[in-house]
Amino acid sequence: MTKAWVAVGVLCLWSIASGQDMVREAIPQKWIEQYLPEKLPELRYPAYYSDLDKAKAQVFAGRYKTALITLQKVTKGDAAQIALVKAEAMAAVGRREEALAALSEAAVPQRPSVQVMKTRVLAEMGRLDEAIAGLKALLEKEPQSLAGHYYLGAISERTGDLTTARQAYEWVHKTYYDQWQGQGAREFEDAEQVTLMGRAFDRHAALTGAYANNPGLNKLVLRVFVKAYDVIDRAYWPAHVAAAECFLFHNDPKEATAEIKLALAANPNDARCHELLALIALESFDFDGAERQIAMMRQVDATSAAVDLVEARLLLQERQPVQAELPGRRVLAKQPKSIEAMGLLAAAYALELKEDKALEMLAAVEKLDPHNASAYHDVADVLGAMRQYPRAEKMYEVAIERAPWWTAPRNGLGLLLTQSGNEEKAKVVLEAAYALDPYNFRTTNYLILLDKLAKMARRESEHFVVFYDARQDPVIAEYFTDYLESIYGAVCADFKFEPPDKTLIEVFPTHEAFSVRTTGSPWIGTVGACTGRVIALVAPRRGRNTLGPFNWTQVLRHEYTHIVTLTATENRIAHWMTEGLAVMEEHSPMRSEWAPMLYKAVTKNQLFDMDALTWAFVRPRKPQDRTLAYAQSWMICRYIEEKWGRDAILRMMADFKTGKPQNQVLLDVLKVNSADFSKEFFAWAQTQVAPWGYDADTAKKHAELEKKGEQLMQARQYADAAKVWEEAARLQPMEQLPRQRLAGLYLSQDVNLPEKAVEHLAMLHGVALKDNRFGKRLARLYMDDLKDPKKAEQYALDAVYTEPYDPDAHELLAEVYQKTGNTAALEREKKMIPIVKEWVIQNRQNATLEATPR
């Protein structure tokens, strides 16, 4: 490009930057993306700053393209400094070949700083061997180069050459570490050098296991970074990034995020900051947050390998292994020796059950790094998240064997073993991780959880083991195992499968403890979750940090269905199918809040197609998406059973077990592709919701009837009111208000038709998952008025199940047992009543009850 054209381009870009948008259309979009100055506030400079000073400040503040424009005005000065500023700006926006060329010009003195910058750019391009060779050549001439030793260690780590990495970090450690244990630290005046020292200290400690049994080391390393950004140079934001990386190594995302925000305040375009925030977001399954950070990275450098790698991780975590292959391959096309890209591709192939391709990719990794652990760790993490526990465990064990100093695979294996119910082995693994790094937050949290589990009381039956807090939840053991054994045969028979191991039920006294237990499981219910062979549950009672009473039998039946369907398919069943079958297996009326939601979704064409349905569980876009996904999945399973029979569901599960994709399963079993299935299901759904009465005309009539019914009740014309409310119930059978009014009217002395009241009370009881009043009323009716004590027994027991610490419910159940002659159950209630009453008194005194149980 001629100098004249460069001048024209610079002039146009300055015009755009200064608000002269009239010339924007004259410039190709590619030029705008590559050269248009960043839309950031203009920096303020001291009066004595030269253009080179300004360009250097602009690069440091993330104004990379602005700096390149500024450099066009620099015609003389220190050639090395000019080249360094230009190269850093070019590399940041993806122009790395140009950066290398700028550093390699004949007029540029090959100072150590220039040579180090070259190697950093080469490393970013994936040319690691060249970068390492350059650093070794530099250190032969400049053996005291701190930057040379640090970057040699950092880049050698990426190749898997940990011996060279340790030696490089060891040099920094021997040369500088002792000076940081006394007053000597005050002598350092270069924030960049101090930050490199801290980075080297941290990696040396990690690779040599020095963090173990050294309680002061972590604080000392962090003090190095604090010294750099808080004492030597408050504007030196890279020290905050280094501190964030240190916090993340110890699994402390909260402190890491705080450090990153401080760095971004100084340089909003630092790609590493956005990369770290994306990885933190993925840890908490914040997919939208990760995508925002990826977009920020692409704004700065659309061709970055780092952003492709983060995108691959995002897609893998979103259960999209096929899509994750694309960014992985893009990286390998540019950087054929990228071990990280190979590991992520191996993970994608493993999820797709392409074992040969996964092993082939791992073999390619081992050609480059025979002792690699990182690729195996990536594969293990992805398999573990998808509950492929045995396969993941093997991968973790390889990573641990090859990197015994690294806590991440031990934490991953510890979580996996905890979720799959092998808590004894999990504790051994996690204690080994803690010995390596006592500062690791994740390790500590898992160990605290395991300690709490070890102290729980337990009750074991033929197929279940229930763990619970005997002091806070003394009622649990008396009911859980009996109920679970009562449903075991029916649930297993429905799917023609019995899990090979006993299922573990862990009832946590607080929602906080439950949340720790389900860490790593983003697709969980509110009060219950299934992880492997473990069902975790929040205690079904009132109190601080609980979610109140709820019908735990329905939750357990739902979650146990997951145990059966997931185990039967080796955790490969489609997510919508395991959820839909679990809701079906509850054998409960459809939840009342689902009816208007489903009606709207069906009639307004807002249902998810089959390809988007699982996505709605994983990544809901609107507040009700996940709820709608549950409801729609339930309807789909009903539709399949109604049209193709129960055997079709079992054959679909068998196909999913083999790893077939969803569309292939639909074709093989139902003889319909995914798109046509969606269309046919949508049409069937229309027929299902039509009688619900939520169309405009029916809704208007229903509202009029509601108004008339209320007026008749106020006028004490109860018999006429009952007729009106019956018509309202017929028009909108899913609504609760007409049922409530009818139950009250039929129980009133004026109408007195208890046999009619039970129909409406039963409907209300079926959908009242957190309220036992309808169950108690039904039990009384069947016992006193309808003289059917067996029916009374069913509802009285439901009332106890829904609110286990309600003394009135227990006394009612005892009374019913007295009438039915159920002696064994009566003796249990006589034992439980004083325990429940004492529990209520104690917890009221301890102010743990938010309200007195009804």
Buried (B, 14 or more C-beta within 10 A) or exposed (E): EEEEEEEBBBEBBBBBBEEEEEEBEEBEEEEEEBBBBBEBEEEEEEEEBEBBBBBBBBBBBBBBBBBBBBBBEBEEEEBBBBBBBBBBBBBBBBBBEBBBBBBEEEEBEEBBBBBBBBBBBBBBBBBBEBBBEBBBEBBEEBEEBBBBBBBBBBBBBBBBBBEBBBBBBBBBBEBBBEBBEEEEBEEBEBBBBBBBBBBBBBBBBBBBBBBBEEEEBBEBBBBBBBBBBBBBBEEBBBBBBBBBBBBBBBBBBEBBBBBBEBBBEBBBBBBBBBBBBBBBBBBEBBBEBBBBBBEBBBBBBEEBBBBBBBBBBBBBBBBBBEBBBEBBBBBBEBBEBBBBBBBBBBBBBBBBBBEEBBEBBBEBBBEBBEEBBBBBBBBBBBBBBBBBBEBBBBBBBBBBEBBEBBBBBBBBBBBBBBBBBBBEBBBEBBBBBBBBBBBBBBBBBBBEBBEBBEEBBBBEBEBBBBBBBEEBBBBBBBBBBEBBEEBBEEBBEBBEBBBEBBBBBBBBBBBEBBBBBBBBBBBBBEBBBBBBBBBBBBBBBBBEBBBBBBBBBBBBBBBBBBBBBBBBBBBBBBBBBBBBBBBBBBEBEBBBBBBBBBBBBBBEEBBBBBEBBBBBBBBBEEEBBBBBBBBBBBBBBBBBBEEBEEEBBBBBBBBBBEBBBBBBBBBBBBEBEBEBBBEBBBEBBEEBBEEBBBEEEBBEBBEEBBEBBBEBBEEEBBEEBBEBBBBBBEBBBBBBBBBBBBBBBBBBEEBEBBEBBBEBBBBBBBBBBEBBBBBBBBBBBBBEBBEEBEBBBBBBBBBBBBBBBBBBBBBBBBBBBBBBEBEEBBEBBEEBBEBBBEBBEEBEEEEBBEEEBB
